[in-house]
Amino acid sequence: MTVKRLITPLLSLFLYVLGSQSINLYLNVMLAENNYSQLAVSLMNSIGFCGFFITGFYTDRFIHWAGLTQTFIICALVGGILGGMFFVVESYYGLLALRLMLGVIVGVMYIVIESWILMIPPLKKRGQHFAFYMVVLYLGQTFSPFLLELQFNNPKNLFMLASWFCLSSMLPIIVSNNKVIVINPAHHTQLNIMQVFKKSLIGFMGCVISGVLLASYTSLIPYYAVKENYSVSLLMSSLVAGGSIFQWPLGLYADLFGRQQTLKTLFIALTMPSLFLFYAHDQFYLSIAIFLVGGLSFAIYPISIALTCDLTDDHEVVSVTKILLLAWSLGAIFGLPVVAAVMDLANMNQLLFLITGILSLLSAGAIELLTPKNRY
């Protein structure tokens, strides 16, 4: 019965991610092909992360008012409309405005599906339910780059296909008879950023660094691929496939050997494929190294959340995860333009991997310095 109740939200998630992720990917490719700078591409993605950040301030209240299923249907409708608008709008600033709106609506969608998944009984299996969520999310992100390989008379028709996927994501919810548990606002404890920061400095830092790394990889690897004549779909699919496949074993490793130790190990290990990518030029070896980068970097955020929740009471978990989402967004919003600006100044596309490798090594050193005697 539990698996059946998971099917509806996960199928809707998969379809929505196919649509929204392909919009973002093709937007990056389109800007690169039209000779926009890394900074211009990074700003386009940063404005999307700003939209994602905005969702942390009002989403709970809206979901309590509208309900989970109704909120997701609104996300599907707005996502479909935005896909059509991306097809029409030509100016860079118009695309910036649309990207902000897409960031907001995708952020709401994530919170809706995550809340839905976490409320499906039995609650003692929340970890397993969330693991299914992460795998389906990454599968959608893995397959979405291959939509770029479809041949259209007008390449911008991809935006219309993405619009169709967003709209179709509401169908599993509409035809399903599953009932969704309503969140009880009385059981929700609000914490502010400083309170969460004090609970686990390392967990908070891990979320911020994860935002910098993932925003840089997902935004600038397509640019790198276009400029260096590599396959965008191959490199991006390798990145997300690594993140998907490594989730379970790295999560198990963290359970067995401690989350702080695992985070430090991940950051150290991430420096090796990053430095290899700085020097490599063969697409086959590049895809393998990027696969490893995805596997290591994608695990940083969930392990950082788990580390912080180890120090959190049950009634504070929702508020803590929401604050850590904001921390991730802050890293993405402010870190990505800095990485892109350095790449622009040096006029070196592969500098992306050297910067992220150095950042990973510094993060490992910071964890070693900040790790208290009681490790989690």
Residue, then its C-alpha position, 0 to 999 in steps of 0.5 A: m500500500t505504501v509503494k502505491r501511495l508513493i507512485t502518484p507524487l513520484l510520477s508527477l515529480f519525474l514529469y515536472v523535472l523533465g520539463s523544468q530541467s530541460i528549460n533550464l538546460y536549453l536556456n544555458v545552451m542557447l545563451a552559450e551559442n549566442n556568445y553570452s559570457q560565463l557571467a551572463v549565463s551564471l546571472m541567468n541561473s543565479i536569478g533562478f536560484c533567487g526564485f528558489f530562495i524566495t519560496g522559503f519565506y511563504t510556501d508553508r503558509f500557502i500550502h496550508w491554505a491551498g493544500l498539497t495537491q492543489t498547490f502542485i496543480i498550480c505549479a504544473l499550470v504555471g510551469g506550462i505557461l512559462g514554457g510557452m513564454f520562453f518560446v516567445v521572449e527574445s530579450y536577455y532581461g525578459l528571460l531573466a524575469l521568466r527565469l526568476m518566476l520559474g525558480v519560484i514555481v520549481g521551488v514550490m514544487y519541490i517543497v510540495i512533493e517533499s512534504w507529501i513524501l515525508m507524510i506518507p505512513p508509516l513515518k518510521k520509513r521516512g528515510q526510505h521514502f525520501a531515498f525514493y524521492m531523491v532517486v526519481l528526482y535524479l532520474g528526471q534530471t538524468f534523462s532531461p538533457f537528452l531532450l536537447e538531442l531532439q531535432f526541431n526545425n526551430p530549436k526553441n520548440l524544445f520550450m514547448l515540449a518542456s511546457w507539455f511535460c510540466l502540464s502533463s505532470m498534473l495528470p497522475i494527481i488528477v486521476s489518482n484517488n490517493k488521499v494526502i494527509v494535511i499538515n498540522p500548523a500547530h506542530h510546526t516550530q519556527l527557527n531562524i537562521m542563526q538558531v540553525f547555524k548554532k545547532s550545527l555550523i558544519g551542517f550549515m556550511g556543508c549546505v552553503i558549499s553544496g549550493v556553490l558547487l552544484a550551481s556551478y556544475t549545473s550552470l557552467i558545465p553546459y557552457y563548458a561543453v558548448k565552448e569546448n565542443y563536447s556533448v552537453s547531454l553526455l556530460m550533464s547526464s553523467l553528472v546527475a547519474g553519478g549523483s543518483i547512483f552514489q546516494w545509497p552507498l554514501g548515505l550508508y557510509a555516513d550512517l556507519f562512519g559518522r556524518q562529519q567524517t563522511l563530509k570531510t572525506l567527500f570534500i577531499a575525494l572531490t578534489m581528485p576528479s576536479l583536478f583531473l578535469f582541469y587537465a583532461h581533454d578526452q570526452f570519454y575520460l571527461s564523462i567518467a570524471i564528471f560522473l564521479v564529481g556528481g556522485l561525490s558533490f550531490a551527496i554533500y547536501p543530504i548528509s549535511i541536512a542529516l548531520t544538522c537533524d541529528l542535533t535537532d528535536d523532532h518538532e524542529v525538523v521541518s523548520v531546520t530543513k527549510i532553513l538549510l534550503l535557504a542556506w543552499s540557495l545563498g551559496a548558489i546565488f552568491g557563489l555562482p557569479v563569483v566562479a563565473a567572473v573568475m573564469d571570465l577574467a582568466n578566459m579559461n573555461q576549465l578553470l571551473f574545475l580548479i576553483t571547485g577543487i580548491l574550494s572542496l579542499l578548503s572545506a575539508g580543512a575547515i571541517e577538520l578545524l571545526t569538528p568537536k570531540n563528539r562526532y556525528 
